[in-house]
Amino acid sequence: MGKDVIVACDFDSAEKVFAFLDLFEGLDRKPFVKIGMELYYAEGPAIVREIKARGHKIFLDLKLHDIPNTVKKSMAVLSRLDVDMTNLHAGGTIPMMEAALEGLTRPDGTRPILIAVTQLTSTDQEHMTNDLLIDHPVADVVMHYAHNAKIAGLDGVVCSPLEAGKVHEKCGEGFVTVTPGVRFADGDKGDQKRVMTPEEAKKIGSDYIVVGRPITAAADPVAAYQRCVAEFCD
Ligand code: C5P
């Protein structure tokens, strides 16, 4: 699995995302772009086609979670958008994940990489116990959901860089770990609490890092991106 830096393009309009991506025109390496709910709901599928047409790989981060039949049919639509990676909630259970894989697989047998969100990092132990009535420790639930994703045939999970090593131990080295929560050693953490530098994420075995504000809000986004690539990929 080739290591790559995925840039979280958390913008609310096509205008803003294109102004940002224009900065990278002429670079040898086209950033792998994450399109999340904000941009997708603002601009619809056209934004995916337009960014793809500019030559970027795309991680469509829509975190599907519904009954298996609905997820299967929705994944078939996303697959036709020709994205490179997409995701769902492992909490939808193994049958939902299996249905998603089926829907995502194109007639020629190819499909985007499919990864699962285990427990959102915003869900702490208190909310798991009191709101969801799940008594197990969060860390165990994360590993169990990762294993369920593996059993369902998915390619990997989104997880904290701190969990990437353990996920590989339990689910195998080939099981992809996509890790947000990355910050430069000399950078601002913002609202991310458990962070790692790109270099540390590389050492611990992350396959992809997802980086948003350290690049999008940098004074020089291209230099920040290149620094991530140098620390993580090279
Ligand atoms: O700006 P920042 O680098 O914090 O952006 C991280 C990106 O990764 C955002 O798009 C955020 O929604 C996403 N993400 C995250 N933590 C998770 C899952 C996704 O920060 N557990």
Boltz pocket constraint, residues with backbone or C-beta under 6 A from the ligand:
constraints:
  - pocket:
      binder: B
      contacts: [[A, 8], [A, 10], [A, 36], [A, 119], [A, 120], [A, 121], [A, 122], [A, 158], [A, 180], [A, 181], [A, 182], [A, 190], [A, 192], [A, 210], [A, 211], [A, 212], [A, 213], [A, 214]]
      max_distance: 6.0
